[in-house]
Amino acid sequence: MSEEQPTQVAPGYMIQVEISYTDGAERLEFVIVDDDQADFQAGFLGEGTPLAQAILGALVGAQIPYFVGDARQVTILSAKPTERTPQEDAAARREELHRQAVEQADRISAMMFASSFSGKWGDYDPDAVEKQKDT
């Protein structure tokens, strides 16, 4: 009878972990993928993330010190190959979300400037900045 070797965490594997925090624990399940395919909300963790870096190469059952935020330890519950792959457009969706966030931050900055500028030197129209940018 041959004993099955413990499984190592590797990219392309479905991983289940339990992260222990100072005030409790949380179980997560994800597939480790290239960073450009990462979409954690859809269950795909980039291999360059601190969590992936902490567990890559470790064996199922390992308890690894993991001090990120109030986390203290990560326990690898299972690791198995999977056919599940991220959507092709994960990088494009991430880029679009980033673009939207930058636009919103620019609008907020313009409004904050307008509110401080108007009180001191008269009216300022942040929409005019947007119109000039578009031309």
BAFI-3210 file (N, C-alpha, C; in Angstrom, 3 decimals, decimal comma, padded with zeros to 6 digits):
// residues 135
n [1|2|3|4|5|6|7|8|9|10|11|12|13|14|15|16|17|18|19|20|21|22|23|24|25|26|27|28|29|30|31|32|33|34|35|36|37|38|39|40|41|42|43|44|45|46|47|48|49|50|51|52|53|54|55|56|57|58|59|60|61|62|63|64|65|66|67|68|69|70|71|72|73|74|75|76|77|78|79|80|81|82|83|84|85|86|87|88|89|90|91|92|93|94|95|96|97|98|99|100|101|102|103|104|105|106|107|108|109|110|111|112|113|114|115|116|117|118|119|120|121|122|123|124|125|126|127|128|129|130|131|132|133|134|135]
n.u [000,826|000,629|001,295|-000,473|001,059|001,353|-000,347|001,003|000,713|000,037|000,186|-002,864|-004,276|-007,123|-007,620|-008,212|-008,316|-007,839|-007,890|-006,556|-007,444|-006,903|-009,295|-010,919|-011,744|-011,527|-012,702|-011,520|-011,797|-010,133|-008,582|-005,246|-003,754|-002,064|-000,955|-002,104|-004,509|-005,963|-008,830|-010,298|-012,877|-014,226|-013,019|-010,320|-007,041|-004,212|-000,873|001,160|000,322|000,376|-000,836|-000,880|001,885|002,707|001,698|002,333|003,830|003,711|002,588|-000,546|-002,325|-000,417|000,458|000,884|002,692|001,216|001,217|-000,576|-002,308|-004,743|-004,447|-003,052|-002,271|-002,258|-003,933|-003,611|-006,142|-006,998|-005,823|-006,086|-005,811|-007,500|-009,912|-011,029|-011,002|-010,084|-012,128|-011,500|-011,365|-010,501|-008,311|-008,909|-011,353|-010,483|-008,788|-010,639|-012,204|-010,245|-009,755|-012,256|-012,244|-010,108|-011,123|-013,300|-011,952|-010,578|-012,767|-013,759|-011,565|-011,533|-013,991|-013,506|-011,433|-012,812|-014,704|-013,080|-011,734|-013,778|-014,778|-012,762|-011,842|-013,969|-016,366|-015,912|-015,941|-016,036|-016,910|-016,238|-013,539|-013,535|-014,791|-012,859|-010,811|-011,804|-011,703]
n.v [-001,177|002,172|005,288|008,327|011,287|014,394|017,262|020,013|023,568|025,290|027,377|027,564|025,795|024,922|026,334|025,984|027,807|028,723|031,648|032,925|035,378|038,089|038,248|036,089|033,838|033,116|031,458|030,844|030,353|029,871|030,224|030,146|032,397|033,983|037,326|039,238|038,101|038,103|038,255|038,716|038,826|037,113|034,796|034,381|034,557|036,585|035,512|037,090|038,325|039,043|036,924|034,719|034,498|033,744|031,158|029,627|026,690|025,471|022,724|020,928|021,246|022,648|025,184|028,469|031,291|034,466|037,633|040,051|042,956|042,393|039,698|036,538|033,938|031,468|028,606|025,842|024,179|022,603|021,640|021,407|020,438|022,343|022,965|025,363|028,621|032,095|034,766|035,957|038,731|039,902|041,598|043,821|044,635|045,323|047,447|049,284|049,795|051,026|053,327|054,595|055,102|056,896|059,038|059,752|060,531|062,746|064,427|064,866|066,141|068,486|069,593|070,038|071,885|073,901|074,619|075,699|077,690|079,334|080,564|082,283|083,730|084,183|082,852|079,520|077,089|073,744|072,049|073,343|072,851|070,171|070,404|071,860|070,009|068,054|069,225]
n.w [000,000|-000,932|000,505|000,177|-000,905|000,836|-000,415|-002,168|-002,146|-005,096|-008,072|-009,952|-008,457|-006,467|-003,467|-000,013|002,895|006,338|008,007|010,890|013,154|015,509|016,799|016,019|013,287|009,752|006,904|003,659|000,114|-002,892|-006,158|-007,090|-009,247|-012,106|-011,518|-013,283|-013,900|-011,646|-009,567|-006,932|-005,828|-007,492|-006,822|-007,448|-006,677|-006,891|-007,568|-006,602|-004,305|-000,734|000,777|-001,032|-001,489|001,045|001,299|-000,962|-002,128|000,340|002,401|002,541|005,532|006,855|009,206|009,061|010,090|009,766|009,518|008,793|008,888|011,328|011,241|012,197|011,659|009,068|008,039|005,989|004,516|002,346|-000,927|-004,300|-007,729|-010,264|-012,827|-013,093|-014,330|-014,591|-015,984|-019,271|-019,484|-017,085|-016,449|-018,039|-016,920|-014,356|-014,999|-016,039|-013,744|-012,202|-013,764|-013,502|-010,749|-010,541|-012,050|-010,420|-008,096|-009,099|-009,664|-007,062|-005,900|-007,444|-006,682|-003,952|-004,110|-005,416|-003,485|-001,484|-002,864|-003,854|-001,555|-000,881|-003,173|-004,885|-007,279|-008,569|-011,039|-011,083|-013,113|-015,404|-015,638|-016,354|-018,855|-020,292|-020,283|-021,960|-024,440]
ca.u [000,000|001,416|000,633|-000,572|001,894|000,600|-000,388|001,608|-000,014|000,664|-000,711|-003,816|-004,933|-008,197|-007,065|-009,061|-007,501|-008,479|-007,033|-006,846|-007,269|-006,859|-010,647|-011,720|-011,156|-012,278|-012,339|-011,543|-011,517|-009,717|-007,613|-004,093|-003,556|-001,148|-001,476|-002,933|-005,803|-006,548|-010,164|-010,572|-014,322|-014,657|-012,335|-009,002|-006,039|-002,953|000,238|002,060|-000,267|001,000|-001,392|-000,363|003,313|002,872|001,300|002,858|004,826|003,448|001,793|-001,860|-002,208|000,573|000,013|001,937|002,530|000,770|000,951|-001,055|-003,429|-004,896|-004,268|-001,916|-001,857|-003,083|-003,872|-004,019|-007,093|-006,962|-005,247|-006,264|-005,862|-008,845|-010,059|-011,660|-010,106|-010,719|-012,609|-010,438|-011,326|-010,274|-007,404|-009,626|-012,330|-009,726|-008,317|-011,799|-012,519|-009,197|-010,019|-013,419|-011,839|-009,279|-012,030|-014,068|-011,025|-010,350|-013,972|-013,808|-010,511|-011,980|-015,049|-012,893|-010,728|-013,827|-015,320|-012,133|-011,407|-014,935|-014,906|-011,710|-011,636|-015,136|-016,861|-015,080|-016,812|-015,244|-017,342|-015,513|-012,258|-013,841|-015,069|-011,606|-010,041|-012,394|-011,445]
ca.v [000,000|003,405|006,420|009,504|012,393|015,634|018,158|021,329|024,694|025,708|028,126|026,733|024,912|025,439|026,322|026,373|028,192|029,390|032,714|033,233|036,781|038,292|038,128|035,070|033,173|033,223|030,470|031,354|029,399|030,615|029,632|031,030|032,681|035,086|038,587|039,945|037,428|038,129|038,828|038,040|038,688|035,946|033,624|034,215|035,304|036,766|034,842|038,073|038,890|038,534|035,632|033,692|034,341|033,044|029,744|028,897|025,666|024,843|021,499|020,925|021,012|023,566|026,390|029,418|032,631|035,398|038,878|041,112|043,538|041,693|038,253|035,987|032,641|030,873|027,150|025,325|023,095|021,711|022,158|020,409|021,028|022,708|023,425|026,687|029,683|033,418|035,296|036,559|040,187|040,347|042,750|044,964|045,101|045,972|048,722|050,173|050,219|051,972|054,566|055,222|055,598|058,092|060,112|060,198|061,251|064,049|065,252|065,246|067,143|069,742|070,164|070,540|073,105|074,917|075,115|076,539|078,817|080,233|081,324|083,274|084,571|084,238|081,580|078,621|076,038|072,549|071,454|074,015|072,149|068,962|070,799|072,233|068,786|067,319|069,907]
ca.w [000,000|-000,949|001,160|-000,664|-000,450|001,077|-001,562|-002,021|-002,741|-006,349|-008,958|-010,656|-007,492|-005,625|-002,121|001,109|004,046|007,464|008,534|012,291|013,512|016,952|017,368|015,351|012,132|008,511|005,884|002,295|-000,952|-004,066|-007,069|-007,264|-010,668|-012,388|-010,994|-014,251|-013,978|-010,305|-009,348|-005,661|-005,640|-008,267|-006,289|-008,053|-005,913|-007,611|-006,899|-006,006|-003,091|000,486|001,174|-001,942|-001,225|002,325|001,270|-002,124|-001,811|001,641|002,349|003,188|006,966|007,434|009,902|008,706|010,668|008,738|010,240|007,920|009,633|012,604|011,016|012,935|011,146|008,019|008,011|004,684|004,732|001,185|-002,172|-005,354|-009,065|-010,708|-014,209|-013,020|-014,775|-014,568|-017,256|-020,079|-019,384|-015,704|-016,449|-018,624|-015,927|-013,287|-015,537|-016,124|-012,375|-011,806|-014,483|-012,873|-009,428|-010,759|-012,456|-009,261|-007,218|-009,729|-009,447|-005,646|-005,694|-008,057|-005,840|-002,721|-004,476|-005,710|-002,252|-000,757|-003,726|-003,940|-000,322|-000,762|-004,355|-005,760|-007,808|-009,359|-011,566|-011,364|-014,382|-016,476|-015,755|-017,127|-020,235|-020,900|-020,444|-023,076|-025,719]
c.u [000,880|000,609|000,633|000,262|001,020|000,715|000,237|000,745|000,757|-000,319|-001,612|-004,552|-006,056|-007,727|-008,148|-008,132|-008,394|-007,476|-007,489|-006,489|-007,204|-008,219|-011,520|-010,988|-012,087|-011,778|-012,496|-011,256|-011,213|-008,784|-006,473|-003,793|-002,476|-001,788|-002,390|-004,307|-006,564|-007,892|-010,671|-012,070|-014,877|-013,922|-010,977|-008,005|-004,753|-001,788|001,241|001,532|000,421|000,475|-000,848|001,120|003,563|002,611|001,851|003,958|004,604|002,546|000,436|-001,665|-001,236|-000,127|001,157|001,682|002,212|000,317|000,656|-002,314|-003,531|-004,852|-003,011|-001,385|-002,790|-002,841|-004,382|-004,877|-007,104|-006,336|-005,407|-006,320|-007,310|-008,802|-010,629|-010,637|-010,837|-011,210|-011,455|-010,275|-011,065|-009,381|-008,107|-010,644|-011,622|-009,239|-009,464|-012,204|-011,505|-009,433|-011,188|-013,059|-011,003|-010,162|-012,815|-013,164|-010,733|-011,541|-014,036|-012,759|-010,926|-013,065|-014,467|-012,146|-011,720|-014,426|-014,364|-011,800|-012,535|-015,066|-013,910|-011,662|-012,840|-015,461|-015,825|-015,957|-015,970|-015,655|-016,630|-014,160|-012,451|-014,062|-013,787|-010,745|-010,506|-012,075|-010,009]
c.v [001,254|004,519|007,600|010,627|013,618|016,563|019,497|022,376|025,150|026,550|027,159|025,760|025,658|025,250|026,704|026,645|028,704|030,395|033,014|034,684|036,895|038,072|037,094|034,456|033,312|032,151|031,103|030,220|030,208|029,766|030,630|031,147|033,741|036,379|039,309|039,289|037,485|038,845|038,168|037,862|037,484|034,677|033,352|035,148|035,376|036,174|035,811|038,686|038,321|037,151|034,515|033,443|033,556|031,550|028,955|027,933|024,958|023,628|021,688|020,533|021,959|024,749|027,389|030,751|033,616|036,677|040,007|041,665|042,852|040,173|037,785|034,689|032,216|029,365|026,675|024,088|022,102|022,426|021,066|021,107|021,317|023,140|024,838|027,760|031,017|033,813|035,986|038,052|040,710|041,580|043,985|045,520|045,847|047,351|049,735|050,671|051,238|053,328|055,322|055,809|056,868|059,272|060,650|060,981|062,638|064,978|065,746|066,307|068,495|070,403|070,726|071,836|074,233|075,479|075,989|077,799|079,835|081,093|082,454|084,248|084,643|082,868|080,836|077,453|074,809|071,869|072,102|073,356|070,898|069,309|071,174|070,995|068,005|067,962|069,798]
c.w [000,000|-000,306|000,211|-000,056|-000,184|-000,134|-001,216|-002,702|-003,977|-007,157|-009,726|-009,748|-006,787|-004,185|-001,122|002,289|005,161|007,991|009,950|012,564|015,027|017,591|016,648|014,183|010,935|007,548|004,507|001,323|-002,205|-004,917|-007,184|-008,753|-010,840|-011,909|-011,984|-014,440|-012,649|-010,292|-008,072|-005,416|-006,391|-007,819|-006,891|-007,374|-006,714|-006,838|-006,280|-004,720|-001,851|000,906|000,287|-001,682|000,063|002,204|000,090|-001,702|-000,496|001,457|003,021|004,652|007,650|008,103|009,778|009,405|009,544|009,430|009,259|008,578|010,981|012,437|011,749|012,332|010,021|008,040|006,656|004,907|003,574|000,002|-003,220|-006,706|-009,459|-012,161|-014,251|-013,401|-014,755|-015,958|-017,965|-019,814|-017,969|-015,665|-016,999|-017,636|-014,795|-013,747|-015,628|-014,737|-011,874|-012,469|-013,851|-011,515|-009,557|-011,163|-011,264|-008,298|-007,783|-009,517|-007,999|-005,353|-006,250|-007,209|-004,544|-002,992|-004,708|-004,440|-001,462|-001,550|-003,736|-002,699|-000,224|-001,942|-005,285|-006,333|-008,639|-009,780|-011,903|-012,665|-015,561|-016,691|-016,601|-018,597|-020,955|-021,170|-021,673|-024,424|-026,162]
res [m|s|e|e|q|p|t|q|v|a|p|g|y|m|i|q|v|e|i|s|y|t|d|g|a|e|r|l|e|f|v|i|v|d|d|d|q|a|d|f|q|a|g|f|l|g|e|g|t|p|l|a|q|a|i|l|g|a|l|v|g|a|q|i|p|y|f|v|g|d|a|r|q|v|t|i|l|s|a|k|p|t|e|r|t|p|q|e|d|a|a|a|r|r|e|e|l|h|r|q|a|v|e|q|a|d|r|i|s|a|m|m|f|a|s|s|f|s|g|k|w|g|d|y|d|p|d|a|v|e|k|q|k|d|t]
***
